[in-house]
Amino acid sequence: MTRVEVDFSDVDTQSGFLPPGLHVARVAAIEHKDGKNYPGLKFAFESTEVATQGMWSEIFISLAPKALWKLKITLEALGVEVPQSVMELDTKDLVGKIGKIEVINEPWTDAAGDTHDSSKVDKVWKNILDDTPDDYNREPDVSEDDDSDLPPF
């Protein structure tokens, strides 16, 4: 019999890949990565929803000139104003921003020829709940003495 010592002190059982579908998520991290021909940015999104909190998915966005449209729509969805000119982007300013992400399963084949699914962010949309006014969910201020709008019966 084999004995193995395993340290579970930093293991979160609620984490893992997000299932396919739409999720509200925050940017948890962004890494600058090398791509095939151009570098890119790998965004890691972490769910803020109760049912999937702590689960995550990623999207790689190329910095190739012909692919910058995808970075532009992602930045705009996260509430960043993107000029029609050169822009200096500090990725640490994006961490914590909230968006709505569409997660898909993307099949891939390993060296042995086995097919697997991977969780991947396909698109980022603006989270419209961020646009609600601060008092949107406020209870109406109704005075008990004011019944002028009630029918006269």
Buried (B, 14 or more C-beta within 10 A) or exposed (E): EEEEEEEEEEEEEEEEBBBBEEBBBBBBBBEEEEBEEEEBBBBBBBBBEEEBEEBBBBBBBBBBEEBBEBBBBBBBBBBBEBEEEEEEBEEEEBEEBBBBBBBBEEEEEEEEEEEEEEBBBEBBBBBEEEEEEEEEEEEEEEEEEEEEEEEEE
